[in-house]
Amino acid sequence: MAGYAEFPRSPFLLTMSAIFDLHCRRCARLGSFLEAVRRDHPDYHCRPVPPFGDPLARLLIVGLAPGLKGANRTGRPFTGDHAGILLYATLHKFGFASTAISADARDGLRLDDARITNAVKCLPPANKPLPAEIAACNDYLGAELAHEPRPRVILALGAIAHAAVLRACGLRAGHGRFAHGAEHPLSAGRVLLDSYHCSRYNTQTRRLTTPMFEAVFARARALLEGAAAAR
């Protein structure tokens, strides 16, 4: 389980079975698709992708799902594909990552006070999970959010991740509308922060620019520092 073996044993690790299941086969379509991809690419991870990063993190980043040649290949979220280029460079710039590049799950990169997970843990066909698949995987996200230590800032990359976070928190979709840079108060002093997804399409069409993405992370850092100062 990449990203957790690096850290000392804690109660968080004891509940990993609720937070993540490497052998999960809840979704027949996704399971069949992974088997087909594995036949074509036997060296790929081709299984549910675990969360990666600091289990004591105050910042939790929630993406959509593993990419075919990214997390589905490497076994680490946003690693080895275009979407990870901007994400890890930005994490590094704001002090959340030890290096700016994440190309391989064995490269030694560490996250500090940040963790990355996905709304859907398995690669979906055409990068589009079905609503039932998003719902089936939501228990894992809910368990991760419910367990102490709770992250202070939850950063949703895209509207699907935003909706998944609200559902995992037991909130209705109308609790807060997705918009880039929007902030939504959650329980226990947490904040849901929204950003456009750092996908190739969004960055190449300039829907999401580097300054826009960095502004969201600057806000996340400010929220974390403000929460620390208030204690």
N, C-alpha and C positions, 0 to 999 in steps of 0.2 A: 504494500500500500504506500506508494510513493508519497513523500511529503510528511508522513507521520513517524516513520522510523527514526528520523533525525532528532526527535524531541524526547525529553525524559518521560517516563511513564507517568500518566496522570489519569484521574477519573474519566476525562474526555475519551481517552483511548479505550476504556473499558466498555464504552457504549458504541463503538464503531459498527457493530453488527446492525444497530438500528439506523445509523447514519449512512452506512454504505454496505452494499453486498456485491462482492466481485462476481458472484455466480447468479445474480438476479436474472430471472427470465419471466418477469411479469407480463411483458409485452411480446406476443407471438410474432408480430410483424418485425419488430426490432431484432428479436432473437434470430429469426430466419435471415434477415439482412446481414447481420454480423457473421453468421455462418458462411454466407455466400462470399462476403468480403474476405474472410479468413482463407477460403479456398484459393482465391486469387492472390492473396498477400499473406502467406503463412507466417511471415516474420512480423506482422503488425500485432498490436495489442489486442484489438478486436474483442473487447469485453467492456463492461461498465468501467468508467474512468473515475477514480477516487478524487476527493477534494485534495488540494495541494496547498501546503503552507503551514504557518504557525497555528497550532491548535489553541493557543491563548490569544489569538489575534482580536483586535478591536475593529478591524476593517474586514468585512466579508464581501468579496466580489462574486456576483452571480451571473454566469453567462447562460447561453441557450443550451447548447449540446456539443459534444465532441465533433471536430471536423474530421473528414475522411483521412487526410494526410497529415493532420495535426495530432490532436489528443488521441484519436482512435489508433494512430500509428505508434505514438510514443508512450502513451499511458499517463501523460501529464496534461492538465488543462492548458489550452492555448499554447502548446509547445510544438514547434515544427511547422507552423502554418503562418499565413499572412496576418491573421487576426492577432497573433501573439506579438508581432513585431512592435506595434505601437503600445500594446498593453505593458509588456515587460520593460520597455524603454521608459515608460512613464512611471511605473512602479519604482524603478531604479532612481529616477530623477527626484522623486519625492521621499526617498529613503526607505521604501518598503521592500526592495529587492537588492541582493548582494551584487548582481550584475545586470546589464541591460539587455542581454540576449538569452533566450531560452530555446535551445535547439534540440536538446535531448534530455530525457528524464534522469540520466546519470551524469549530468554535467556539473553537479555540485552547487547549483544555484540554490539560494535560500531566501525565503521570504521572512521579513521581520514585521510583526504586528499586522500581517495581512494573510488572508487565506482565499483561495479561489475554488469555487465549486460551480456546478451547472444545474439548471432547472431539470434537465434530462440527462441522465448519466451515460446513455448509449447513443451511438451514431445513428441518426435517422436517415432514411433515403432522401436525397436531394436537400439535406439539411433542414427538413421540415417535419418535426414531430407532430403527430395527430393530437387533438385535444385530450383524447382518452389516455394517451401515452404520457402527456404532461401531468395529468391528474394522477396516474398510477405511480409516477416517480416522486410526487410531491411529499409523500410521507418521509422520505429520506431528508429532503430539505427542511421539513418541519422539525424533524428530530435534531438536525444540526442547529437550527435556530433556537430551539427550546432549551438546549443543554447549556449549562454554565461552562466556561465564562461566555456570556452573551456578547456578541459584537456590538459596538456602539453605533457604527455606521455600516449599513448594508447598501452596496452599490450595485444596482441592477443594470446590466448591459442589454438594453432593448426592452420592448414592450412585453414580450413573453416572459422574460425573467422578472420584470416588474410585477406582472400578474401572479406569477408563481410565488413570489415572496409574500404578497398579500394573502394568498390562499394558505400558505404555510403558517402564517401568523394568525389564521382564523378570521381574516378580514374579508369583506366583500370587495369586489372589483371597484365599486364606486367610492371606496375609501380615499383613493387618490388617483388622479389621471396621469398616465405616463407623458412626460415631456422632458426633453433634454435639459438637464440642470435643475429639474424640479426636486423639491424636498418634501417628504411626507413624514409626519411624526408617527412613531409606533409606540408600543407599550414599553415600559421599563426604561424610558429615556432614550430609546434607540431612534435612529433616523434612517429612512429609506431615501437614497439619493439616486436619481436617474441619469443615464447617459445613453446616447445612441451606441449601438454595438460597434466595436472596432473592426468590423468585417472589411474585406477587400472592397466590396461594392460601396460601402459607406465612405471609406477613405478615398477611393479613387474618384468617386462622384463629388467629393468635397462636402457631402452632407455632414460628415464629421471631419474636422481638421485637427491637427495636433494642438493648436492653442485651445480649441474647444474642449478637447479631452483633458488637457492639462488643467484647465480651469476647474473641471469637476474634481480632479484629484487634489487640487489646492483647497477646494472647499471641504473635501473629506478630511484633509489634514487639519484644517482650521477647526472643524467640528470636534475632532479627537482631542486636539489641544485644549479646546474650550471645556470639554467634558472633564479632562484631567485637572484643569485649573479650578473647576467648580467643586472638586472633592476636597 
